[in-house]
Amino acid sequence: MSTLEDQDYESVLLVIRECYGKCDTIYKIPPLSSSRGHKAQDWGDLVEPLWRGRLRIIAQGKKCFIRLEDGRTGELFAVCPYEENKGCVESVTDSSRYFVLKIEDQGRHAFIGLGFLDRNHAFDFNVALQDHFKHIRAEEKSEEQKKAGVQQPKLDFSLREGQTLNLTIASSTGRRNRPPRAAGSEPDGGKLSLLMVVNKH
């Protein structure tokens, strides 16, 4: 498969059936401050969000998109092209369930507040984004090693001369219907022991 085909291929990293958002043009989400940060309590009435719907995280090659869609029709409400360490997604300082997303539309961008009903959903949201870029970094490192001719060391499981290998194999037959042991013989524990010594010439 070509690189172009890999980039065009879409995979769904996460689906959350219900989340809700608030738009900064209505709720006046303040810009991120280095000393204060975003607070969900500044967004107004959190019980009555501007929008409710489905969230999907889509990977397309190395790119990642957070899509907010209508849960029944799939109609797109907003999309956040996510780039690592670019301020596309910011956590609020007063809750683990709310985030600020930078959405884009035809070259313009705005900020919306995003909330989850369940803290587990918020956790899954964070993990899905982190895992995507961990996977990309691992692939890039592997490609760099291939180009540099770096090979992973092969493990040597061969025995050295003079080493011994002791195997204990359980017998497949039980004690039932066995003839009695001769007097003075070793007790039969149902196991067979083999000792192998390696001699190399």
Secondary structure, DSSP 8 states (H G I E B T S, - for coil): --HHHHHH-EEEEEEEEEEEEEEHHHH------TTT---GGGGS-TTS-SEEEEEEEEEETTEEEEEEE-TTT--EEEEEEE-TTTTSEEE-SS-SSEEEEEEEETTEEEEEEEEESSHHHHHHHHHHHHHHHHHHHHHHHHHHHHHTT-----------TT-EEEEEEE-SS-STT-----TT-----SEEEEEEE----
